[in-house]
Amino acid sequence: MAVLSYNEITLKKVILFNDEPCLVLATHVFRKQQRKPVNITKLKGLKSGRQYEQTFHVNETADEADLENKNVTFIYRKGSEYWFHNAGKPAERFMLTEDFIGEQGKFLKDRSDVQALVFEEEIIGIKFPIKVELKVTEAMPAVKGNTSSSALKQVTVETGATVMVPMFINEGDIISINTESGDYSERMEKA
């Protein structure tokens, strides 16, 4: 486990703080007049989801969290339960809740492989691909004269999620969606 000095606590690092791994969301190192420099950070607890503001002084250090990535396969969703198994080991099943998975879960396709973030043998997060390609299963046909580029309509994709898309998208098209924002990205394949 690496020990980070105050100025090595930088963006996207994961440190141990309040007994949990915390993602560094923002940092600002500066010095006030005759004083020693400090690093003002914003942290997000990867277990609790809580946000912290923490100032690290010159003589302070933080332990970098030992995180592992593990490949897991998403099997299916049942209500608010998401069922997975360890990659290549269908017998090793486990369930994560909707609260744990978050908004991005609605873009998970059955039998898709994702990475789980593991801390001390416990899964603390799922890494989603930034973009996913999903098939449009329901779309209202575009109304003639309403196909301007700014007009949007709602469609349903194969995972059951709804997305706002341009009018020219039809049922059967395969579209790319940004899982972080939930926005339509582009049409990958025309039906």
Secondary structure, DSSP 4 states (H G I P E B T S, - for coil): -PEEEGGG--TT-EEEETTEEEEEEEEEEE--TTSPPEEEEEEEETTT--EEEEEEETT-EEEBP-EEEEEEEEEEEETTEEEEEETTEEEEEEEEEHHHH-GGGGGPPTTEEEEEEEETTEEEEEEPPSEEEEEEEEEPPPPTT---TT-EEEEEETTS-EEEEETT--TT-EEEEETTT--EEEEEE--
